[in-house]
Amino acid sequence: MKDASPTAPQKIYLSDYQVPNYLIDEVHLTFQLAPEATRVRSRITFRPNPDATSADFFLYGEQLTLISAQIDGAPVTPTHVNGGLTCDVPSAPFVWEAEVEISPATNTALEGLYMSNGMYCTQCEAEGFRKITYYPDRPDVMAVFTVRIESDLPVLLSNGNPVTSGDGFAEWHDPWPKPAYLFALVGGDLIAHPDRFTTKSGKDVELNIYVRPGDEGKCAFGMEALKKSMTWDEEVYGREYDLDIFNIVAVDDFNMGAMENKGLNIFNSSCVLASPETSTDMNFERIEAIIAHEYFHNWTGNRITCRDWFQLCLKEGLTVYRDAQFTADMRSEPVKRIEDVIALRARQFREDNGPLAHPVRPDSFVEINNFYTATVYEKGAELIGILKTLVGDADYYKALDLYFDRHDGDAATIEDWLQVFEDVTGRDLSQFKRWYEQAGTPRLSVDEAFADGTYTLTFSQSTPATPGQDHKDPRVIPIAVGLLGADGNEVVPTTVLEMTEATQSFAFDGLSAKPVPSILRGFSAPVILERDSDNAERAFLLAHDTDPFNKWEAGRALARAGLVEMVLNNAAPDGDYLDAVLQVLRNDDLDPAFRALTLALPSQDDLAQTLVDLGHTPDPTAIYQALETLKMAMATHMQDVLPRIYAQYQVNEAYQPDAEQSGARSLANAALALISRTDGGAAAQAQYDSADNMTQQLAALGCLIMAGKGDAATAEFYDQWKEDRLVIDKWFALQISHAAPERAAEVAADLTQHVDFTMKNPNRFRATLGALAMSPAGFHRADGAGYALLADWLIQLDPLNPQTTARMCSAFETWKRYDSDRQALIAAQLDRILATPDLSRDTTEMVSRIRAS
């Protein structure tokens, strides 16, 4: 019989955690692959958990057809319940055997075992293994797996090391105990891009990136990134790889970026395949970071996993922090930090400020897939950075060594993580723990005073109420501060102030004059700094601050202040801002990538939230128009220097996706975007015609579309790249993101009717509907066309792929910031989604949380 999935969503609470009733020593799985009738035989050695408070036996299972079940060789007839099955079992160790049938070909949710263009692949995090066979599918049940795969496909892969293979079969054994969410299987007609790596202890490791025929020329960069990651983890964290083989597989249909399955990482094709002709500099940097992230999980996630899904930030926050360190070392540390903060503010601050706010470690959830969020990942990483700042570099690495030694093979908790730091440093981290427990972004206000040579900064912290949390206690906040004199020189170098009270003062003595403060250097904590300042001070810091982040921040604040005046009071573009940025642009001593970031303006979403914080209702159209006006003013004000910058930073050497060339191209293309506003697209057309790499070609195409001259190039681009699915994703997204706001919904709607559009592929769906949602003026068009289009497609997608649907629903999370007419239009679409029959648990939870705000 086939069991039913749970019908009534139930909230799960961290406080209700209980140890598993049964533990597992060994798992033997045999797969007989067939598209619609794969047979899975399991042989699992169970033993009662002496720490358990119950002897009830329950195995999760969804969308499985049970063929047979046995305990110690005797047939049994289990009782099927929602979400799995139960039966009577011995009070001593026993062997459970079962055979089930599943249908990978019809598994459009891309969770469990499914097919992607003829390839079998798996995604088991968080709870996908229960769609493969009956199992205690929870991360604190760890076991040694042996897997046999039977198929006539040429490549058959699973976790661990290969044992044996022959005509129509392959066997794999993973000696390291792992939870089921790290299980992986791949079968297909694939080609390996091979290499080798020798660990610091002399172990020889076989490396492979498996791809479809035709993609083998796009693997070299990913392989080099993998080897760099392995070397870096040995040198910085002392972590060595622990199997004989490490495999990566590129999959076209994948809900996430990649998955760290032990020894067999499965990647969304967009996150591993790269070539200069088809990938941009940003693609290369992202691929390098994601490969590092998944590899680093081998220790921070696999060897030490999380006890339950409430501890997700334990593995993800730490690993995001580690991959950020890696990228900073491989490229530019200041640029990486600025890019990370831009992303944090765009995604996580928005999340913290809306109906989807939740602590870094949630205390409850309905569907765990909905908590793979910016708060868990990016804010979780920020907390690692705070902790490292508080204890210092030396004690940070001592604590990590103790963490690896003490918890290798464990399913750990945040308490375990903090305990190693307390043991190494002797510090009490109970206040720091509030960062994990309290949702919301702290607001940090500051007053200053100067008298008799003493300069005093008084900080006050507060965190607004969030859903389910009205009261917030003070957190420990490291505030990195430097003080500058009137001549621009530092009079006090960077000093970390440790704030622990709701209001706290810090004094600096022996100063001859009132300094200019540079506060929150390096963005030393994920807070919103509220301080009265003027454009003169911002321009001064932009010119003189020695901290790269705060130098950039001053320019961003200067731009934001001017744009707010333009939106609210129809003011002219701020001349001080234009002059200040022109000086940065002319300064060839500055990193080109840094200058490109300084030229970039605050996003539409950033300005909308700024207006809300100032007590105003944002008008998406007015924000868009202000940005366009300022960009034109920048193009005019800088027209004498822009051609020089554009010519100076052309890269004539053979393409390399390294920091130096990427930085030069980013500045040249930023200049091109401004030039295109005054030359009718002539320079962009010339670059498009001569481009020999995707970075230059795509930048030029975007400029042509913006200038209204992109029709021919858009058609030509499609004809050139229509056989490359990843490039066509770019083609879809670019047309929508560069469309005029009044046309964006129609452009997106037209593209959903294109022969190459498919909602079954998450990359293509996100490239189309996601691009619309990320274009605020177009998505929030006053007639609601954008809302209706997205809702239409979410309703269609939900029965096929609930995970992608639920995540895309976050496009509506800021709905309460807008005017009553827009709120009414969005509410109607949210209600329409909720009224959809058989709406998934994933989407129901997300939309309900958004609507309840």
ZIUR-V567458 format. One record per backbone hydrogen bond with DSSP energy under -1.0 kcal/mol. NH is the residue of the N-H (numbers start at 1). CO is the residue of the C=O. If there is no record, write none. Layout:
nh: <NH:NH>
co: <CO:CO>
This chain:
nh: <3:12:14:16:17:23:25:27:28:29:30:31:32:33:38:39:40:41:42:43:44:45:46:47:49:52:59:60:61:62:65:66:67:68:70:71:72:74:76:79:81:83:84:85:86:94:96:97:98:99:100:101:102:105:107:108:110:112:114:115:116:119:120:121:123:128:131:132:133:135:137:138:141:143:144:146:147:148:149:150:151:155:157:161:163:166:169:170:171:172:173:174:178:182:183:186:187:188:190:191:193:195:197:199:202:205:206:207:208:209:210:211:215:218:223:224:225:226:227:228:229:230:231:232:233:234:235:236:237:239:246:247:248:249:250:251:259:264:265:266:267:268:269:271:272:273:274:279:284:285:286:287:288:289:290:291:292:293:294:295:296:297:298:299:300:301:302:303:304:305:307:311:312:314:316:317:319:320:321:322:323:324:325:326:327:328:329:330:331:336:337:338:339:340:341:342:343:344:345:346:347:348:349:351:352:353:354:357:361:365:370:371:373:377:379:381:382:383:384:385:386:387:388:389:390:391:392:396:397:398:399:400:401:402:403:404:405:406:407:409:410:412:417:418:419:420:422:423:424:425:426:433:434:435:436:437:438:443:444:445:446:447:449:451:454:455:456:457:458:459:460:461:462:466:469:477:479:481:482:483:484:485:488:491:492:495:497:499:504:506:508:511:516:518:520:521:523:527:528:530:538:539:540:541:542:543:544:545:551:552:553:554:555:556:557:558:559:560:561:562:563:564:565:566:567:568:569:571:578:579:580:581:582:583:584:585:586:588:590:595:596:597:598:599:600:607:608:609:610:611:612:613:614:615:616:623:624:625:626:627:628:629:630:631:632:633:634:635:636:637:638:639:642:645:646:647:648:649:650:662:663:664:665:666:667:668:669:670:671:672:673:674:675:676:677:678:679:682:685:686:687:688:689:690:691:694:697:698:699:700:701:702:703:704:705:706:707:708:709:714:715:716:717:718:719:720:721:722:724:728:729:730:731:732:733:734:735:736:737:738:743:744:747:748:749:750:751:752:753:754:757:765:766:767:768:769:770:772:773:774:775:779:780:781:784:788:789:790:791:792:793:794:795:796:797:798:800:801:805:806:807:808:809:810:811:812:813:815:817:818:823:824:825:826:827:828:829:830:831:832:833:834:835:836:839:844:845:846:847:848:849:850:851:852:853>
co: <64:365:363:13:14:47:45:144:43:146:41:148:39:150:102:32:100:30:98:28:96:26:94:23:21:49:85:135:83:130:101:1:99:99:97:74:95:71:69:86:84:4:81:59:79:46:44:70:42:68:40:65:38:35:104:106:107:123:121:104:119:116:187:114:112:124:128:129:129:60:135:136:138:178:25:27:172:29:170:31:168:188:186:173:171:169:166:149:164:147:161:145:143:179:180:157:120:155:188:211:209:207:205:203:199:197:244:195:246:193:248:191:212:215:219:220:221:222:223:224:225:226:227:228:229:230:231:232:233:233:206:263:208:265:210:267:266:261:247:259:249:257:251:268:269:269:218:275:280:281:282:283:284:285:286:287:288:289:290:291:292:293:295:296:296:299:297:298:299:410:412:308:309:311:312:313:315:316:317:318:319:320:321:322:323:324:325:326:327:332:333:334:335:336:337:338:339:340:341:342:343:344:344:347:348:349:351:354:436:12:367:368:371:373:374:377:378:379:380:381:382:383:384:385:386:387:388:392:393:394:395:396:397:398:399:400:401:402:403:303:407:305:413:414:415:416:418:419:420:421:422:429:431:432:433:433:434:462:528:460:530:458:456:454:451:508:449:506:447:504:445:502:443:469:466:499:497:495:518:492:516:489:485:483:483:481:479:477:459:457:455:453:484:482:480:480:520:525:442:444:534:535:536:537:538:539:540:541:547:548:549:550:551:552:553:554:555:556:557:558:559:560:561:562:563:564:565:565:574:575:576:577:578:579:580:581:582:586:587:591:592:593:594:595:596:603:604:605:606:607:608:609:610:612:611:619:620:621:622:623:624:625:626:627:628:629:630:631:632:633:634:636:638:641:642:643:644:645:647:658:659:660:661:662:663:664:665:666:667:668:669:670:671:672:674:675:675:679:681:682:683:684:685:686:687:276:693:694:695:696:697:698:699:700:701:702:703:705:704:710:711:712:713:714:715:716:717:718:721:724:725:726:727:728:729:730:731:732:733:734:740:740:743:744:745:746:747:748:750:751:754:761:762:763:764:765:765:768:769:770:772:775:776:778:781:784:785:786:787:788:789:790:791:792:793:794:797:797:801:802:803:804:805:807:808:809:810:812:814:815:819:820:821:822:823:824:825:826:827:828:829:830:831:833:836:840:841:842:843:844:845:846:847:848:850>
